[in-house]
Amino acid sequence: MKPIRLIRGFLTVGAWTLLSRVVGFVRDVLIAAYLGTGPVAEAFLVAFSLPNVFRRFFAEGAFNTAFVPLFSKKLESGADARTFAEDAFSGLAFIVLLVSILAMVAMPWLVLAMAGGFAGDERLPLAVLYGRICFPYIFFISLTALLSGLLNAGGRFVAAAGAPVLLNLIFIAAMLAAHHLGWDMGLTLSWATPVTGLAQLALVWIAAARMGYPLRLRRPRMTPDLRRLLVIAGPAVMAGGVVQINLLVGRQVGSFFDGAIAWLSYADRLYQLPLGVVGIAIGIVLLPDISRRLKAGDVFGSRYALSRATEFALFLTLPAAVALVVIPVPLIAVLYERGAFGVKDTYPTALALAVYGAGLPAFVLQKVLQPLYFAREDTRTPFRFALWSMVVNAALAIGLAPVLGFIAAALGTTLSGWAMTFQLWWGTRGMGEAARADERLRARLPRVAAAATLLGLYLWGAEWALRDALSAAGHRYWALTLLCLSGMAVYGLAALATGAFRPSDFRASKPAQR
């Protein structure tokens, strides 16, 4: 197999993820405009989150965490990777099918587990109905996730990164059709959900077939490789459960405040834009790359990959976090405030966005640090760390809700994210040189922080100067565009002036051995 080109991989996945998040944001703007923050909106958002929670629990959060390193090492060693992939594909399909059947029966209890505040009001029957329609999505998207991991391990990133674009386009088309034809918007969005999963599965299956892996479903069987996969995936499943408990705590807190689930969801979607473009892109590319380097005994290459990933991540993430914290109100007002989403929704959503923004670097750094453990087939240590982060999240979200209201959920998410990142970093001390920052990274980090600080000062002053235009219906779009573009220019100039970035930095793709 040809080696993975690290920076090209980051940029490829990042570009497609950016397109997906932009189209996804258009989708969310339409949902906000058509549904606002009322009962139908909250019922659908909870229903749509259910299969996604289980997807992250089984496919992305656990199965792929174990599958990608093992499959990558088989590719590196020339072993029978296709048989292993088909066994994993069939086993995952069997597990997810069973989960789907049980979830459809237990849907009322699942909804209440996600949003206990729905009990006794009109949101509960709506969420149960929408949830039963949406849930088959998990079957298609779980198999999509495994095939995406297979493609990424082979250094082919386009189809897997582009699949979510297809999802968002289908949602947008469905909403426009519903609006034009007078269909029920909540039901239309619910029925569109499994359709998007099937479309994504078809796309990545074709790409995998072209790579030489046209996987087929067959009767599941327990092989030594699959047994090893399950042993590694076990702690990852539990860690995925901890992550989902964190999300559950946030939704439970939000469900007791009218409109809060929608406020938190819309803010989450906006901060997920930079997280997806940078963090997810790095995690997708870095895990198979480090797995194959460790299999080959390439310590210097592993160190180089880690350092460039960290540098690339923070160079793009810190300015995004600063913008979310400094100018959340104009971002929410201009991007969301229309139709059923009114001024009364802007400020609580902006507050949630600012709190989430403060945690953005932590969540991106997790995507950089976790592959160091997963590539070594160590899922137990991140599980222990996740347990402690769960304690932090629950204590803050539940304990502070009576005092701070719904925003305690966002604060718990952010601070528990930093707790998890610190633990992951602390745990790398025993991994040797392969997990150490190189000299270039140590020199650049303070300069990146300085450039991001200059950006924050500029955005604070520029927002004040443009406050009238940002609040005027006929001028707010160009004013926000000017604010964002000028901020990007200021950050670029500050990065060059401080030495945080040089145009030649990301051209090299080979580590310099010492």
N, C-alpha and C positions, 0 to 999 in steps of 0.2 A: 504494500500500500504506500502511496506517496505521502510524505510528511505534511502535517497540517501547517499552513502558513498563518501564523498567529495573528498578526495585525490585519492581514487581509480578511481573515475569518471574523475578527471583531467588527471590522467595517461592513462586511457583507451582512452579517446577522443584525448589526446595529441599524443599517440603512433599511432593511426590510422590516425590522421591528418598529423603527420610527414611522414608516409608512403605515404599518398596522395600527400603531397607537394614534396616529393622526386621524385615520379613517375611523378608528374606534371612538375617538373623541367626538367626531361628527355624529356617530351613532348615539353617544351619550347626550349630546346637545339636543338631538331630535327626541330622545326619550324624555329629557327634562321639559322640552317644549310641549310635547303631546300629553305627558302624564304629570308633570310637575313633581310635587313631593307628597301627593295625596295617597289614599289607601291603595289604589290600583298600582301606583308606582312602587310603594313599599312592598306590596304583596309580590309583584313580579321580581323585584330586586332580591328578595329573600329566596324565592323559588329558583331563580337563575343561579344564585350562589350555591344551592345545595349540590347539584352535580359537579360544580367546580371545586367545592370543598373535597368531595370524594375523589375527584380526579387528581388533585394535588396529593391527597392522602395515599392513593394506590399507585398511580402511574408516574407522575413527575416527582413527587416527594419521596417515594420509597423504591418502587420497582426500577425506575431509570437510574436512581442513585447507585444501585447495585449492578444494573445491567450494563451501563455504559463503560465503566472500568473493565469489567470482565470481557465484554465484546471487543473493546479496544485492544486489550492484551492478546486476544486470540488473533485479531488482525495483524498485530505486530509480530507474533510468533508463527503465523501461517497455519494455525490450527483450523479445525472445521467450524468456522464461525457461523455458517448458514444453518446447520443443524441446531446449534445452540440458540440462534435467533428464533427459529420456528418453534422450538420447545417453549421459549419464553413467551412468544406471541400467543401460542395456544393456551398456556397456563394463565396468562393475564386475562385473556378473553373469558375463560371459565370462571375465574374469581369475580370479575366485574359483572358478569351476567347474574351470578348468584346474589351479589350485593344489590343489583338493580331490582330484582324481583322482591327482595326483602324490603327495600326502600319504598317501593310503590305501595306495598301493603301498610307500611308504618309511616306514611307521609304525614298524617296529622301530628304525630309525636315528634317527627323530625322538624317540622315547622316550629312547633313550640320550643324545641331544644335550641333552635336558632333565634327565635324571637318570642320569648315568653310574654311580652307585652301585647301580643296579638290575641291572647286568650279572651274570649267573650266579646270580640268586636268583629266588624265586617271583613277585616284583613285576613282572618284565619281561613275561612272557606275559600277565599280567592287564592291565597297562597298555596293551599292544599291542591286545588284544581290545577293551578299553573305548575306546581311542582311535579305532579304526576305526568303532565305533558312534557315538561322539560327534561325529566330525569334520564330517559334513554340516551340523551346526549353523552352521558358518562361512558357508555360502551364504545361509541365511535371515537371519542376524543382520547380515551385511555390507549386504545390501539394506535391512534395517531401519534401520541406521545412516545410510545415505544419505537415506532418506525422513524420518528424524528431523531431519537437518540441513535439509532442505527446509522442514519444518514450523517449525523454530526460526527460520529466516530470515524466515518469514512472520509471526512473532510468535505462533505457536500452539504452546504448550509442553506441554499436558496429555497428549495421547496418547503423545508420545515419552517424556516423563518417567514416565508410568504403565506403559509396556510392561514394564519389569523386574519390576514387581509381579506381573504375569501369569506371568512366568518362575518366580518363587519360589513362587507358589501351586501351580503345576503340580508342581514338585519336591516340595513338602510333601505334596500329595495322593498322589503316586507312592510316597513313602516310607511313608506311613500305610497305603496299600493293600498294599504289599509286606510290611510287618510283620504286618498282619492276615491276609493270605492265604498267608504263608510263601514269598514269592518271594525269589530271590537279590537282595540289596540292591544290590550293585555293578552287576549287569546292569540292574536297574530304574532306577537313577540314570543309567546310560549311555543307555538307550533313551529316557528322559524328556528328555534334552538336545536332540536335534533337534526333538522335539515342541514344546519351549518356543520354539525359534527360529521355527518355522512360525507359531505362535500370535502372536508379537510382530510378525512381518511382516504378517500379516493385519490386526492392529489399526492399525498406522501407515499401511498402504496405504489403508484405509477413510478414515482421517482426512485423508490427502493428497487423496483423491478429493473429499471434501467441501470442501476448500480450493480445488478447481478444478484439481487435478493428478493425475488418475487415470493414472499412468504405466504404459506397456506395454513389455514386452520385445520387442525387434526385433533384426534383424541389426546388430551393431556397425559403426559407420562412423567414419572419422577426419575430423572437421570442424575448422575453424580454432579454434573454442571448445574443443573437446575436446583439441586439440593444446596449446593454452595451459594447459588444466587439467593435462595430463600434465607439462608443463615445470615448473609450480609444484609438482606433487605429487612429482616426482622426489626432490628433497632431503628432502621430508617422509617419503618411503618409507625413505630411508637413515637419517633421524633416528629413525623408528619402529623400524628394525632395531637401532639403538644402544640404545634403551630396552629392547627385548626381549633384547638381549645382557646388559644389566644384570640383568634378571629371571632369565635363564638361568644367569648366574654364581651368583646366590643359590641357585637350586635345585640346581645342581651341588654347591655346598658343602654344602647341607643333606642331599643324598642320601647322603653318606658318614657321616652320624651317624644312628643308628636313632631314628626318631620325629621328626627335625628338620623334615622337609618338612611334616608335619602341624602341628607347633608353630608354624612360621613362617606357614603358611597360615591357621590359626585366629587368630593375632595380627593378621595382615594384614587379615582380614575385619573385625575389630573396629575397627581404626584407619581402615579404609576408610569406616566409617559417617559420621564428621564430614567426611572428605575428600569423599565423594560428595555429601553434603547441601550443603556450602558450595562447595567448589572446582569440582566438576563443574557445579553450577547456575550459577555465575558464568561459567565458560568457555563454556557453552552459550548464555547470553544475551548476553554481552559481545561475542563475535566478530561476529555479524551486526549488532549495534548500532553498533560502531565502524566496521565496513566501510561501512555506509550513511552514517554521519556524515562519514567521510573522502571518500566519493564526492560528498557535498553540500558539502564544504568547511567543515564545522562544527567548527572547532578547539576553541572553548570547550566545545561539547557533548562532544567526545571527551575533553577533560581532565576534565570533570565526571563522565563515565561511568567513567573509570579511577579517579578519586579515591573515588567512592562505592563502587565494587566493592572497592577495597582496604580501605576502612574497614569495609564490611559483612563482608568475609572475615575480617579480623583480629579484629574484635569477637566473632565466633562461634568462630573457630579457636583463638585463644590459650588461652581457658579449657578447651577440649576437650583441647588438647595438655598443659596442666598436669595435668588429671585423669588422663590416660593415663600420665604419668610418675610422679605421686605415689601413685596408688592402683591399680596394675595387678594386684596379687595378689587383692584382693577382687573386682575386676571379672571376672577369669578364673575364680576359684574359684566364684563364685555363678552366673555365666552358663553355664559349660561343664562344671563338675565333676559328672558324673552318668553312669550307664551305663558304657560302656567307656572313658570319659575320667576317669582317676583323679588322685589327689593328686600322683603322680610327674610328671604332665604339666602341672600347674598352674604350677609355678615357672619352668620354661624358657619356657613360653608367655607368662607375665607379663613375663619379662625381655625377650623379643622385642617385646612390646607397648610397653614403656617406651621402648625404643630407637626403634621406629617413631614413637612419639608425639613424640619430640624433633624429628623431621623433618616433622611434619604442617604447621606453618606454611610451610615451604619449598615443599612440594608444592602447597599452596593458592595461594601467591603465583605459582607458575609458571602456574597457570590464569588469573591476572589479567594477567600480563605477556606471555604468548605471543600473545594476540590483537593486541597492538600490532604484532607482526611479521607475523602471518598476514593481518591486514586490509590490510596494504601489499603483499600477495602476496610477502613475503620469507620463504621457508622455508630458504634457504641459511644464514643467520646462526644460527638455532636449531640447525641440523644441526651446525655447527662447535662450538657450545657443548655439544651432546649428546656429541660425541666426547670432549671433555675430561672430562665427567662420567663417561663410561664408563671412562676410564683411572683416575680416582679410585676408582670402585666396584670394579673388578677388582683394583687394587693392595691395597685394604683387605680385601676379602672373601677373596681367595686368600692374600694375604700374612699376614693375621692368623689365618686358620683354624687353623693348627697350634698357636697360642698360646691363642686365645680360644674355639676350637671353633665350633659352629654359629652363635653369635651374631655372628660376624664378617660373616655375610651380611647381617644386619639393619643392622649398623653401616655397612657399605659403602653400602647403600641410602640411609640417612639422610644421611650426609656428602656423598655424590655429589649428593643432592637439593639440599642447601644450595649446593654448588658451581655447580649449574645455575642456581639462582635468582639468585645473585650475578652470574653472567655475563649473564643476561637483563636484570637491572636496569642493569648497567654499559653494556650495549649500547643502552639507550634514550636515552643522552645526546645523540645527534645527531638525535633525532626532533622537537625543538622543543617548543613549549608544550603540544601535544596529549598529550605523554607525561610531563608534570610534575604532581607532587602539588600540590593547591591548599592554601590557608592552613588551611582547616578540617581537612584530613587531617593536615597537619604538627602541628597543635595537639593532635589527638586521640590520635595513636599512643602518646606517652609515658603518657597517662592510661589507655589500654587495658592497657598493660603493667603499670602499677601495680595496676589492679583485678585482673588475672590473678595477680599475685604475692600479693595478699591472699587470693585464692581458694586458692592452693597452700598457704599457711600454715594456713588453716582446714581443708582436707582432711587435711593431715598430722596435725593435732591430733584431728580428729573420727574418723579411722580408728583412732588409738590408743585413743580413748575407747570405740569400738564394737567393738574387736578380738574380744571374747568372743562377742558376738552375731553378728558376721560369720562366725565359724567354727562356730557351732552350727547343726545341720541344721534345726531348727525355727524359727530366727530370722533366718537370713542374708538371706532375700529382703526382709523389711521393713527390716532394717538397711541393706542396700545402697540400697534406695529412699530411706530417710531421709537417708543420706549424700549421694546425688546431688541430691535435691530441695533439701535445705538448702544444698548447695554452689551450686546455681543461684540461690537466694535471696541468698546472701552475695555472689555475683558481681554480681547485679543491683543490690544496694544499694551495693556498692563502685563500680560503674560510674557510678551517679548521683552518689555523693558526690565522686568525683574529677573529674566532668565528662566522662567517657569517652563518655557516651551521654545524649541527651535524648529524651523521647518524640516530639518533633516532628521529629527528625533525618531519618527515612526517609519522611516524608510528601511532601516536595517531590520532583517528578520532572523538573523543568526546571532547566537550568543558569543560573546568574546570570552574565551576560556583563559584562565589565569593559572 
